[in-house]
């Protein structure tokens, strides 16, 4: 029996009415949680019975997608850390969902719920749900392994010490007894990933060695996990040794691994090492990505300080480089000389588009300055047809920290205004700036 009565205890403090929408929480789901908050705060009602009725009514009447998105919101790491009272509703909501006609059991979902219970210190509820899951849903070895792998990943994402040792022991037991290469590989993957998330890369590397000894070739995932963990801890020598070991195992240095290294150097303010790594990427023809730009520019203090006042920030690439000294100047110059821009802009006679989605503020700024230089170069060369329309896509702020207020949109608007650009907000799409190609050519040339 799963003990849920304590969740609705009248002595519990009511949850805050400020509901975050960081996960894919719908308006209907938000209203439901708001009604739960009011119910739990009401001194004239029995919170236990009232909350149960609201949950039952919600699951019975709301669409499946809305119900599941609400549960996913409650079990997310963000909700677990910032809305613990609301996240305590995850278990009774999950139990109600399992009784719905449309419910289909999912190993990852139940693992997330169990991990949250462990994080909340509800050890009994977590162990009861594990027992129920193992005895009814994990009768095959592969299903059992998948469940414990998912549980290990969920626990480490929530940084929960509770439940880790027992889950680790179960996975080790599966490793020892299983003859299936798939099961053992999956178990190693979860153990290595979990250890790395919990900042234990040395132990993870020992497991990678053990994998080889047991005839299982480590994948890029295991190596990358160790690279990221060593870097996060500032153990750069071990990080680079792991990169070399990864290459010696047949995995070419790629953008994903390189970005991990760059992010690590940036986190520890190692700009000279970051520049060296950018040069290595260039020399080995490793493509730059949006994350490459984000990692580098977020680490450039001068660039970020310039963006504190958009009314005085340089509006040309030449002006920007003139204000940057030392490693920051070399980093920005290295980025600006890469072919990255060509891969994110489209160009034909019908139209040209620059999409800034996924870019942090510093990246959007540099790319915008690069883009203006590139347009000028194409127009003056005479080798490119003038597009009918030129568009910059920056979004309307739906995913910004303050909904509806896009820092990137504000940046584009101010830079375009100060540069006397003909681009204006598109009346059909407020997340875009648009102008006729001929007008843009006249402006730049």
C-alpha positions as a Markdown table, in Angstrom:
| # | Residue | x | y | z |
|---|---|---|---|---|
| 1 | Unk | 0.0 | 0.0 | 0.0 |
| 2 | Unk | 1.4 | 3.4 | -1.0 |
| 3 | Unk | 1.1 | 5.9 | 1.9 |
| 4 | Unk | -0.2 | 9.2 | 0.4 |
| 5 | Unk | -2.1 | 10.6 | 3.4 |
| 6 | Unk | 0.9 | 12.6 | 4.7 |
| 7 | Unk | 1.0 | 14.6 | 1.4 |
| 8 | Unk | -2.3 | 16.3 | 2.4 |
| 9 | Unk | -1.5 | 16.8 | 6.0 |
| 10 | Unk | -3.3 | 19.9 | 7.4 |
| 11 | Unk | -0.1 | 20.8 | 9.2 |
| 12 | Unk | 1.8 | 21.1 | 6.0 |
| 13 | Unk | 2.7 | 24.6 | 4.7 |
| 14 | Unk | 0.7 | 25.6 | 1.6 |
| 15 | Unk | 2.7 | 25.7 | -1.7 |
| 16 | Unk | 3.5 | 29.1 | -3.2 |
| 17 | Unk | 1.0 | 30.3 | -5.7 |
| 18 | Unk | 3.7 | 31.3 | -8.1 |
| 19 | Unk | 3.7 | 28.5 | -10.6 |
| 20 | Unk | 6.7 | 28.2 | -12.9 |
| 21 | Unk | 6.1 | 27.1 | -16.4 |
| 22 | Unk | 9.6 | 25.9 | -17.1 |
| 23 | Unk | 8.5 | 22.5 | -18.2 |
| 24 | Unk | 5.8 | 21.9 | -20.7 |
| 25 | Unk | 3.1 | 22.8 | -18.3 |
| 26 | Unk | -0.2 | 23.7 | -20.1 |
| 27 | Unk | -2.6 | 26.5 | -19.0 |
| 28 | Unk | -5.1 | 23.8 | -17.9 |
| 29 | Unk | -2.4 | 22.0 | -15.9 |
| 30 | Unk | -1.4 | 25.3 | -14.3 |
| 31 | Unk | -5.0 | 26.1 | -13.4 |
| 32 | Unk | -5.3 | 22.6 | -11.8 |
| 33 | Unk | -2.2 | 23.1 | -9.7 |
| 34 | Unk | -3.5 | 26.6 | -8.7 |
| 35 | Unk | -6.7 | 25.1 | -7.5 |
| 36 | Unk | -4.7 | 22.5 | -5.5 |
| 37 | Unk | -2.7 | 25.3 | -3.9 |
| 38 | Unk | -5.9 | 27.1 | -2.8 |
| 39 | Unk | -7.4 | 23.9 | -1.5 |
| 40 | Unk | -4.4 | 23.0 | 0.6 |
| 41 | Unk | -4.3 | 26.5 | 2.0 |
| 42 | Unk | -8.0 | 26.6 | 3.0 |
| 43 | Unk | -8.6 | 26.3 | 6.8 |
| 44 | Unk | -12.2 | 25.4 | 6.3 |
| 45 | Unk | -11.8 | 22.2 | 4.3 |
| 46 | Unk | -10.2 | 18.8 | 4.7 |
| 47 | Unk | -7.2 | 19.2 | 2.4 |
| 48 | Unk | -6.7 | 15.4 | 2.1 |
| 49 | Unk | -10.2 | 14.6 | 0.7 |
| 50 | Unk | -10.5 | 17.8 | -1.3 |
| 51 | Unk | -7.1 | 17.4 | -3.0 |
| 52 | Unk | -7.9 | 13.7 | -3.9 |
| 53 | Unk | -11.2 | 14.8 | -5.4 |
| 54 | Unk | -9.5 | 17.5 | -7.5 |
| 55 | Unk | -6.9 | 15.0 | -8.7 |
| 56 | Unk | -9.5 | 12.4 | -9.7 |
| 57 | Unk | -11.6 | 15.0 | -11.5 |
| 58 | Unk | -8.5 | 16.3 | -13.3 |
| 59 | Unk | -7.4 | 12.9 | -14.5 |
| 60 | Unk | -10.9 | 11.9 | -15.6 |
| 61 | Unk | -11.6 | 15.1 | -17.5 |
| 62 | Unk | -8.4 | 16.5 | -18.9 |
| 63 | Unk | -6.7 | 15.2 | -22.1 |
| 64 | Unk | -4.0 | 12.6 | -21.7 |
| 65 | Unk | -1.3 | 15.0 | -22.9 |
| 66 | Unk | -2.3 | 17.6 | -20.3 |
| 67 | Unk | -2.3 | 15.1 | -17.5 |
| 68 | Unk | 1.0 | 13.7 | -18.4 |
| 69 | Unk | 2.7 | 17.1 | -18.9 |
| 70 | Unk | 1.5 | 18.1 | -15.5 |
| 71 | Unk | 3.0 | 15.0 | -13.9 |
| 72 | Unk | 6.2 | 15.6 | -15.8 |
| 73 | Unk | 6.3 | 19.2 | -14.4 |
| 74 | Unk | 5.9 | 17.9 | -10.9 |
| 75 | Unk | 8.7 | 15.3 | -11.2 |
| 76 | Unk | 11.1 | 17.7 | -12.9 |
| 77 | Unk | 14.3 | 18.7 | -11.1 |
| 78 | Unk | 13.2 | 22.3 | -11.2 |
| 79 | Unk | 9.9 | 21.6 | -9.4 |
| 80 | Unk | 11.6 | 19.3 | -7.0 |
| 81 | Unk | 14.0 | 22.0 | -5.9 |
| 82 | Unk | 11.8 | 25.1 | -6.1 |
| 83 | Unk | 8.3 | 23.8 | -5.5 |
| 84 | Unk | 8.7 | 20.9 | -3.0 |
| 85 | Unk | 5.1 | 21.1 | -1.7 |
| 86 | Unk | 3.6 | 21.0 | -5.2 |
| 87 | Unk | 6.0 | 18.2 | -6.3 |
| 88 | Unk | 4.7 | 16.1 | -3.4 |
| 89 | Unk | 1.5 | 15.7 | -5.4 |
| 90 | Unk | 3.4 | 13.6 | -8.0 |
| 91 | Unk | 2.7 | 10.3 | -6.2 |
| 92 | Unk | -1.1 | 10.6 | -5.8 |
| 93 | Unk | -1.4 | 12.0 | -9.3 |
| 94 | Unk | 0.7 | 9.1 | -10.7 |
| 95 | Unk | -1.4 | 6.5 | -8.8 |
| 96 | Unk | -4.6 | 8.1 | -10.2 |
| 97 | Unk | -3.1 | 8.1 | -13.7 |
| 98 | Unk | -2.3 | 4.3 | -13.5 |
| 99 | Unk | -6.0 | 3.7 | -13.1 |
| 100 | Unk | -7.0 | 5.6 | -16.2 |
| 101 | Unk | -8.1 | 3.6 | -19.2 |
| 102 | Unk | -5.6 | 5.2 | -21.5 |
| 103 | Unk | -2.6 | 4.6 | -19.2 |
| 104 | Unk | 0.3 | 2.6 | -20.6 |
| 105 | Unk | 3.0 | 1.6 | -18.1 |
| 106 | Unk | 6.4 | 3.3 | -18.7 |
| 107 | Unk | 9.6 | 2.4 | -16.9 |
| 108 | Unk | 11.1 | 5.8 | -17.2 |
| 109 | Unk | 8.0 | 7.5 | -15.8 |
| 110 | Unk | 7.8 | 5.3 | -12.7 |
| 111 | Unk | 11.5 | 5.7 | -12.1 |
| 112 | Unk | 11.2 | 9.5 | -12.1 |
| 113 | Unk | 8.4 | 9.3 | -9.5 |
| 114 | Unk | 10.4 | 6.9 | -7.3 |
| 115 | Unk | 13.5 | 9.1 | -7.6 |
| 116 | Unk | 11.4 | 12.1 | -6.5 |
| 117 | Unk | 10.1 | 10.2 | -3.5 |
| 118 | Unk | 13.7 | 9.3 | -2.5 |
| 119 | Unk | 14.6 | 13.0 | -2.9 |
| 120 | Unk | 11.7 | 14.0 | -0.6 |
| 121 | Unk | 12.9 | 11.5 | 2.0 |
| 122 | Unk | 9.8 | 9.3 | 1.5 |
| 123 | Unk | 11.8 | 6.1 | 1.6 |
| 124 | Unk | 8.9 | 3.9 | 2.4 |
| 125 | Unk | 6.8 | 5.1 | -0.5 |
| 126 | Unk | 9.8 | 4.8 | -2.8 |
| 127 | Unk | 10.5 | 1.2 | -1.7 |
| 128 | Unk | 6.9 | 0.1 | -1.9 |
| 129 | Unk | 6.6 | 1.5 | -5.5 |
| 130 | Unk | 9.9 | -0.3 | -6.4 |
| 131 | Unk | 8.5 | -3.6 | -5.0 |
| 132 | Unk | 5.2 | -3.2 | -6.9 |
| 133 | Unk | 7.1 | -2.4 | -10.1 |
| 134 | Unk | 9.6 | -5.2 | -9.9 |
| 135 | Unk | 7.0 | -7.8 | -8.9 |
| 136 | Unk | 4.4 | -6.9 | -11.6 |
| 137 | Unk | 6.2 | -5.2 | -14.5 |
| 138 | Unk | 9.8 | -6.5 | -14.5 |
| 139 | Unk | 9.5 | -10.2 | -14.9 |
| 140 | Unk | 12.0 | -10.3 | -17.7 |
| 141 | Unk | 15.7 | -9.6 | -17.1 |
| 142 | Unk | 15.8 | -6.9 | -19.8 |
| 143 | Unk | 12.8 | -5.1 | -18.3 |
| 144 | Unk | 14.4 | -5.3 | -14.8 |
| 145 | Unk | 17.7 | -3.9 | -16.1 |
| 146 | Unk | 15.9 | -1.1 | -17.9 |
| 147 | Unk | 14.0 | -0.1 | -14.8 |
| 148 | Unk | 17.0 | 0.1 | -12.6 |
| 149 | Unk | 19.0 | 1.9 | -15.3 |
| 150 | Unk | 16.2 | 4.5 | -15.5 |
| 151 | Unk | 16.1 | 4.7 | -11.8 |
| 152 | Unk | 19.8 | 5.3 | -11.5 |
| 153 | Unk | 19.6 | 8.1 | -14.1 |
| 154 | Unk | 16.6 | 9.7 | -12.4 |
| 155 | Unk | 18.3 | 9.6 | -9.0 |
| 156 | Unk | 21.5 | 11.2 | -10.2 |
| 157 | Unk | 19.6 | 14.0 | -12.1 |
| 158 | Unk | 17.9 | 14.9 | -8.9 |
| 159 | Unk | 21.2 | 14.6 | -6.9 |
| 160 | Unk | 19.5 | 12.3 | -4.5 |
| 161 | Unk | 21.7 | 10.4 | -2.1 |
| 162 | Unk | 18.8 | 8.3 | -0.9 |
| 163 | Unk | 18.3 | 5.2 | -3.1 |
| 164 | Unk | 21.6 | 5.4 | -4.9 |
| 165 | Unk | 23.5 | 2.7 | -3.0 |
| 166 | Unk | 20.6 | 0.2 | -3.3 |
| 167 | Unk | 20.1 | 0.9 | -7.0 |
| 168 | Unk | 23.8 | 0.7 | -7.6 |
| 169 | Unk | 23.9 | -2.7 | -5.9 |
| 170 | Unk | 21.0 | -4.0 | -7.9 |
| 171 | Unk | 22.7 | -3.0 | -11.2 |
| 172 | Unk | 25.9 | -4.6 | -10.0 |
| 173 | Unk | 24.0 | -7.8 | -9.3 |
| 174 | Unk | 22.5 | -7.7 | -12.8 |
| 175 | Unk | 26.0 | -7.2 | -14.2 |
| 176 | Unk | 27.3 | -10.2 | -12.4 |
| 177 | Unk | 24.5 | -12.6 | -13.3 |
| 178 | Unk | 23.5 | -11.5 | -16.8 |
| 179 | Unk | 24.9 | -13.2 | -19.9 |
| 180 | Unk | 23.2 | -10.7 | -22.2 |
| 181 | Unk | 25.7 | -8.2 | -23.8 |
| 182 | Unk | 22.8 | -5.7 | -24.2 |
| 183 | Unk | 21.8 | -5.8 | -20.6 |
| 184 | Unk | 25.4 | -5.5 | -19.3 |
| 185 | Unk | 26.2 | -2.7 | -21.7 |
| 186 | Unk | 23.0 | -0.8 | -20.6 |
| 187 | Unk | 23.9 | -1.3 | -16.9 |
| 188 | Unk | 27.5 | -0.1 | -17.4 |
| 189 | Unk | 26.1 | 3.0 | -19.3 |
| 190 | Unk | 23.9 | 3.9 | -16.4 |
| 191 | Unk | 26.5 | 3.3 | -13.7 |
| 192 | Unk | 29.2 | 5.3 | -15.5 |
| 193 | Unk | 26.8 | 8.1 | -16.3 |
| 194 | Unk | 25.5 | 8.2 | -12.7 |
| 195 | Unk | 28.9 | 8.3 | -11.1 |
| 196 | Unk | 30.0 | 11.1 | -13.4 |
| 197 | Unk | 26.9 | 13.2 | -12.6 |
| 198 | Unk | 27.7 | 12.6 | -8.9 |
| 199 | Unk | 31.2 | 13.9 | -9.5 |
| 200 | Unk | 33.0 | 10.5 | -9.2 |
| 201 | Unk | 34.8 | 10.3 | -12.5 |
| 202 | Unk | 37.7 | 8.2 | -11.1 |
| 203 | Unk | 35.2 | 5.5 | -10.1 |
| 204 | Unk | 33.6 | 5.8 | -13.5 |
| 205 | Unk | 36.9 | 5.3 | -15.3 |
| 206 | Unk | 37.5 | 2.2 | -13.3 |
| 207 | Unk | 34.2 | 0.9 | -14.6 |
| 208 | Unk | 35.2 | 1.7 | -18.2 |
| 209 | Unk | 38.3 | -0.3 | -17.7 |
| 210 | Unk | 36.2 | -3.2 | -16.3 |
| 211 | Unk | 34.0 | -3.0 | -19.3 |
| 212 | Unk | 37.0 | -3.7 | -21.6 |
| 213 | Unk | 38.1 | -6.5 | -19.4 |
| 214 | Unk | 34.7 | -8.1 | -19.8 |
| 215 | Unk | 34.8 | -7.8 | -23.5 |
| 216 | Unk | 32.4 | -4.8 | -23.8 |
| 217 | Unk | 33.7 | -1.8 | -25.8 |
| 218 | Unk | 32.9 | 1.5 | -24.1 |
| 219 | Unk | 30.8 | 3.9 | -26.2 |
| 220 | Unk | 31.3 | 7.6 | -26.8 |
| 221 | Unk | 28.7 | 8.2 | -24.0 |
| 222 | Unk | 30.9 | 6.7 | -21.3 |
| 223 | Unk | 34.0 | 8.7 | -22.4 |
| 224 | Unk | 32.1 | 11.9 | -22.8 |
| 225 | Unk | 30.5 | 11.5 | -19.3 |
| 226 | Unk | 34.0 | 11.2 | -17.8 |
| 227 | Unk | 35.4 | 14.1 | -19.9 |
| 228 | Unk | 32.6 | 16.3 | -18.6 |
| 229 | Unk | 32.9 | 15.2 | -15.0 |
| 230 | Unk | 36.7 | 15.7 | -14.9 |
| 231 | Unk | 36.3 | 19.1 | -16.5 |
| 232 | Unk | 33.6 | 20.2 | -14.1 |
| 233 | Unk | 35.9 | 19.4 | -11.2 |
| 234 | Unk | 38.8 | 21.2 | -12.8 |
| 235 | Unk | 40.9 | 18.1 | -13.3 |
| 236 | Unk | 42.1 | 19.1 | -16.8 |
| 237 | Unk | 44.9 | 16.7 | -17.1 |
| 238 | Unk | 42.6 | 13.7 | -16.5 |
| 239 | Unk | 40.0 | 15.3 | -18.8 |
| 240 | Unk | 42.5 | 15.5 | -21.7 |
| 241 | Unk | 43.8 | 12.0 | -21.0 |
| 242 | Unk | 40.2 | 10.8 | -21.3 |
| 243 | Unk | 39.8 | 12.6 | -24.6 |
| 244 | Unk | 43.0 | 11.0 | -25.9 |
| 245 | Unk | 41.8 | 7.5 | -24.7 |
| 246 | Unk | 38.5 | 8.1 | -26.4 |
| 247 | Unk | 40.3 | 8.9 | -29.7 |
| 248 | Unk | 42.6 | 5.8 | -29.3 |
| 249 | Unk | 39.4 | 3.7 | -28.9 |
| 250 | Unk | 38.3 | 4.8 | -32.4 |
| 251 | Unk | 36.1 | 7.8 | -31.7 |
| 252 | Unk | 37.1 | 10.9 | -33.7 |
| 253 | Unk | 37.2 | 14.2 | -31.9 |
| 254 | Unk | 33.8 | 15.8 | -32.7 |
| 255 | Unk | 31.8 | 18.9 | -32.0 |
| 256 | Unk | 29.9 | 17.4 | -29.0 |
| 257 | Unk | 33.1 | 16.4 | -27.1 |
| 258 | Unk | 34.9 | 19.6 | -28.0 |
| 259 | Unk | 32.0 | 21.7 | -26.7 |
| 260 | Unk | 32.2 | 19.8 | -23.4 |
| 261 | Unk | 35.9 | 20.8 | -23.2 |
| 262 | Unk | 35.2 | 24.4 | -24.1 |
| 263 | Unk | 32.4 | 24.7 | -21.6 |
| 264 | Unk | 34.7 | 23.3 | -18.9 |
| 265 | Unk | 37.4 | 25.8 | -19.7 |
| 266 | Unk | 34.9 | 28.6 | -19.7 |
| 267 | Unk | 33.5 | 27.6 | -16.3 |
| 268 | Unk | 36.9 | 27.8 | -14.8 |
| 269 | Unk | 37.8 | 31.0 | -16.7 |
| 270 | Unk | 40.6 | 29.4 | -18.6 |
| 271 | Unk | 40.5 | 31.5 | -21.7 |
| 272 | Unk | 43.9 | 30.7 | -23.0 |
| 273 | Unk | 43.1 | 27.0 | -23.0 |
| 274 | Unk | 39.8 | 27.7 | -24.6 |
| 275 | Unk | 41.6 | 29.5 | -27.4 |
| 276 | Unk | 44.0 | 26.6 | -27.8 |
| 277 | Unk | 41.0 | 24.3 | -28.1 |
| 278 | Unk | 39.3 | 26.4 | -30.7 |
| 279 | Unk | 42.4 | 26.3 | -32.8 |
| 280 | Unk | 42.6 | 22.6 | -32.4 |
| 281 | Unk | 39.0 | 22.3 | -33.6 |
| 282 | Unk | 39.8 | 24.4 | -36.6 |
| 283 | Unk | 43.0 | 22.5 | -37.5 |
| 284 | Unk | 41.2 | 19.1 | -37.2 |
| 285 | Unk | 38.1 | 20.4 | -39.1 |
| 286 | Unk | 35.7 | 20.0 | -36.2 |
| 287 | Unk | 32.7 | 22.2 | -37.0 |
| 288 | Unk | 31.6 | 25.0 | -34.7 |
| 289 | Unk | 28.0 | 24.9 | -33.4 |
| 290 | Unk | 25.7 | 27.2 | -31.6 |
| 291 | Unk | 26.9 | 25.7 | -28.3 |
| 292 | Unk | 30.5 | 26.4 | -29.3 |
| 293 | Unk | 29.6 | 30.1 | -29.7 |
| 294 | Unk | 27.5 | 30.1 | -26.5 |
| 295 | Unk | 30.3 | 28.5 | -24.4 |
| 296 | Unk | 33.0 | 30.8 | -25.7 |
| 297 | Unk | 31.1 | 34.1 | -25.6 |
| 298 | Unk | 29.5 | 33.5 | -22.2 |
| 299 | Unk | 33.1 | 33.3 | -20.9 |
| 300 | Unk | 34.1 | 36.7 | -22.4 |
| 301 | Unk | 33.5 | 39.2 | -19.6 |
| 302 | Unk | 34.1 | 42.2 | -21.8 |
| 303 | Unk | 31.6 | 41.2 | -24.4 |
| 304 | Unk | 28.9 | 40.4 | -21.8 |
| 305 | Unk | 29.6 | 43.7 | -20.0 |
| 306 | Unk | 29.1 | 45.6 | -23.3 |
| 307 | Unk | 25.7 | 44.0 | -23.7 |
| 308 | Unk | 24.6 | 45.5 | -20.4 |
| 309 | Unk | 24.0 | 48.8 | -22.2 |
| 310 | Unk | 22.7 | 48.1 | -25.8 |
| 311 | Unk | 22.7 | 51.9 | -26.5 |
| 312 | Unk | 26.5 | 52.0 | -26.4 |
| 313 | Unk | 27.5 | 48.5 | -27.6 |
| 314 | Unk | 29.5 | 48.5 | -30.8 |
| 315 | Unk | 27.4 | 48.0 | -33.9 |
| 316 | Unk | 30.1 | 46.7 | -36.2 |
| 317 | Unk | 32.5 | 43.8 | -36.0 |
| 318 | Unk | 35.5 | 46.1 | -36.4 |
| 319 | Unk | 34.4 | 48.3 | -33.5 |
| 320 | Unk | 33.8 | 45.2 | -31.3 |
| 321 | Unk | 37.3 | 43.7 | -32.0 |
| 322 | Unk | 38.9 | 47.1 | -31.3 |
| 323 | Unk | 37.5 | 47.0 | -27.8 |
| 324 | Unk | 38.6 | 43.5 | -27.0 |
| 325 | Unk | 42.1 | 42.7 | -25.6 |
| 326 | Unk | 44.1 | 39.6 | -25.0 |
| 327 | Unk | 42.4 | 36.2 | -25.1 |
| 328 | Unk | 38.9 | 37.7 | -25.5 |
| 329 | Unk | 40.0 | 39.4 | -28.7 |
| 330 | Unk | 41.6 | 36.2 | -30.0 |
| 331 | Unk | 38.6 | 34.1 | -29.2 |
| 332 | Unk | 36.1 | 36.4 | -30.9 |
| 333 | Unk | 38.3 | 36.7 | -33.9 |
| 334 | Unk | 38.6 | 33.0 | -34.1 |
| 335 | Unk | 34.9 | 32.6 | -34.0 |
| 336 | Unk | 34.3 | 35.4 | -36.6 |
| 337 | Unk | 36.7 | 33.7 | -39.1 |
| 338 | Unk | 34.8 | 30.4 | -38.9 |
| 339 | Unk | 32.4 | 29.2 | -41.6 |
| 340 | Unk | 29.7 | 28.8 | -38.9 |
| 341 | Unk | 27.5 | 31.7 | -40.3 |
| 342 | Unk | 27.2 | 30.1 | -43.7 |
| 343 | Unk | 25.5 | 27.0 | -42.1 |
| 344 | Unk | 22.8 | 28.9 | -40.2 |
| 345 | Unk | 21.7 | 31.4 | -42.9 |
| 346 | Unk | 19.7 | 30.7 | -46.1 |
| 347 | Unk | 20.0 | 32.7 | -49.3 |
| 348 | Unk | 18.3 | 32.5 | -52.6 |
| 349 | Unk | 16.4 | 34.9 | -54.9 |
| 350 | Unk | 13.2 | 34.5 | -52.9 |
| 351 | Unk | 14.6 | 35.4 | -49.6 |
| 352 | Unk | 17.4 | 35.2 | -47.1 |
| 353 | Unk | 16.9 | 34.2 | -43.4 |
| 354 | Unk | 19.1 | 34.3 | -40.3 |
| 355 | Unk | 17.7 | 32.2 | -37.4 |
| 356 | Unk | 18.9 | 33.1 | -33.9 |
| 357 | Unk | 17.0 | 30.4 | -32.1 |
| 358 | Unk | 19.0 | 28.6 | -29.4 |
| 359 | Unk | 21.6 | 31.4 | -29.3 |
| 360 | Unk | 22.5 | 33.1 | -26.0 |
| 361 | Unk | 22.7 | 36.9 | -26.0 |
| 362 | Unk | 26.5 | 37.1 | -26.7 |
| 363 | Unk | 26.2 | 34.6 | -29.5 |
| 364 | Unk | 23.2 | 36.5 | -31.1 |
| 365 | Unk | 25.2 | 39.7 | -30.9 |
| 366 | Unk | 28.4 | 38.4 | -32.6 |
| 367 | Unk | 26.4 | 36.5 | -35.2 |
| 368 | Unk | 24.4 | 39.6 | -36.0 |
| 369 | Unk | 27.5 | 41.7 | -36.5 |
| 370 | Unk | 29.0 | 38.9 | -38.6 |
| 371 | Unk | 25.8 | 38.7 | -40.6 |
| 372 | Unk | 25.9 | 42.4 | -41.5 |
| 373 | Unk | 29.5 | 42.0 | -42.7 |
| 374 | Unk | 28.5 | 38.9 | -44.8 |
| 375 | Unk | 25.6 | 40.7 | -46.4 |
| 376 | Unk | 27.8 | 43.7 | -47.3 |
| 377 | Unk | 30.4 | 41.3 | -48.8 |
| 378 | Unk | 27.7 | 39.4 | -50.9 |
| 379 | Unk | 26.1 | 42.6 | -52.2 |
| 380 | Unk | 29.3 | 44.2 | -53.2 |
| 381 | Unk | 30.7 | 41.1 | -54.9 |
| 382 | Unk | 27.9 | 41.0 | -57.4 |
| 383 | Unk | 28.0 | 37.2 | -57.5 |
| 384 | Unk | 24.8 | 36.7 | -55.5 |
| 385 | Unk | 21.2 | 37.5 | -56.5 |
| 386 | Unk | 19.5 | 40.0 | -54.3 |
| 387 | Unk | 16.8 | 38.2 | -52.2 |
| 388 | Unk | 13.3 | 39.5 | -52.4 |
| 389 | Unk | 13.1 | 39.7 | -48.5 |
| 390 | Unk | 15.7 | 39.5 | -45.8 |
| 391 | Unk | 14.5 | 38.1 | -42.4 |
| 392 | Unk | 16.1 | 37.8 | -39.0 |
| 393 | Unk | 14.3 | 35.3 | -36.8 |
| 394 | Unk | 14.8 | 35.9 | -33.0 |
| 395 | Unk | 11.6 | 34.6 | -31.4 |
| 396 | Unk | 9.0 | 36.5 | -29.4 |
| 397 | Unk | 10.0 | 35.4 | -25.9 |
| 398 | Unk | 7.9 | 32.3 | -25.4 |
| 399 | Unk | 10.8 | 30.5 | -23.8 |
| 400 | Unk | 12.5 | 33.4 | -22.1 |
| 401 | Unk | 12.8 | 33.6 | -18.3 |
| 402 | Unk | 10.1 | 36.3 | -18.4 |
| 403 | Unk | 7.5 | 35.1 | -20.9 |
| 404 | Unk | 7.0 | 37.5 | -23.8 |
| 405 | Unk | 10.2 | 39.5 | -23.2 |
| 406 | Unk | 12.9 | 38.2 | -25.4 |
| 407 | Unk | 16.4 | 39.6 | -24.7 |
| 408 | Unk | 17.6 | 38.6 | -28.2 |
| 409 | Unk | 14.7 | 40.5 | -29.8 |
| 410 | Unk | 15.5 | 43.6 | -27.7 |
| 411 | Unk | 19.2 | 43.2 | -28.8 |
| 412 | Unk | 18.3 | 43.0 | -32.5 |
| 413 | Unk | 15.8 | 45.9 | -32.3 |
| 414 | Unk | 18.4 | 48.2 | -30.7 |
| 415 | Unk | 21.3 | 47.2 | -33.0 |
| 416 | Unk | 19.1 | 47.6 | -36.1 |
| 417 | Unk | 17.9 | 51.0 | -34.8 |
| 418 | Unk | 21.3 | 52.3 | -34.0 |
| 419 | Unk | 22.8 | 51.0 | -37.3 |
| 420 | Unk | 19.9 | 52.7 | -39.2 |
| 421 | Unk | 18.8 | 49.4 | -40.7 |
| 422 | Unk | 15.6 | 49.2 | -42.7 |
| 423 | Unk | 14.6 | 45.9 | -40.9 |
| 424 | Unk | 11.5 | 46.3 | -38.8 |
| 425 | Unk | 9.3 | 43.9 | -36.8 |
| 426 | Unk | 7.2 | 41.8 | -39.1 |
| 427 | Unk | 3.5 | 42.5 | -38.7 |
| 428 | Unk | 2.7 | 38.9 | -39.5 |
| 429 | Unk | 5.2 | 37.5 | -37.0 |
| 430 | Unk | 6.4 | 39.6 | -34.1 |
| 431 | Unk | 9.3 | 37.2 | -33.6 |
| 432 | Unk | 10.9 | 38.3 | -36.9 |
| 433 | Unk | 12.5 | 41.4 | -38.4 |
| 434 | Unk | 12.1 | 41.8 | -42.1 |
| 435 | Unk | 13.0 | 44.2 | -45.0 |
| 436 | Unk | 13.2 | 44.1 | -48.7 |
| 437 | Unk | 16.5 | 42.9 | -50.1 |
| 438 | Unk | 17.0 | 46.0 | -52.2 |
| 439 | Unk | 16.5 | 48.2 | -49.2 |
| 440 | Unk | 19.1 | 46.3 | -47.2 |
| 441 | Unk | 21.6 | 46.5 | -50.0 |
| 442 | Unk | 21.1 | 50.3 | -50.2 |
| 443 | Unk | 21.7 | 50.5 | -46.4 |
| 444 | Unk | 24.9 | 48.4 | -46.4 |
| 445 | Unk | 26.4 | 49.6 | -49.7 |
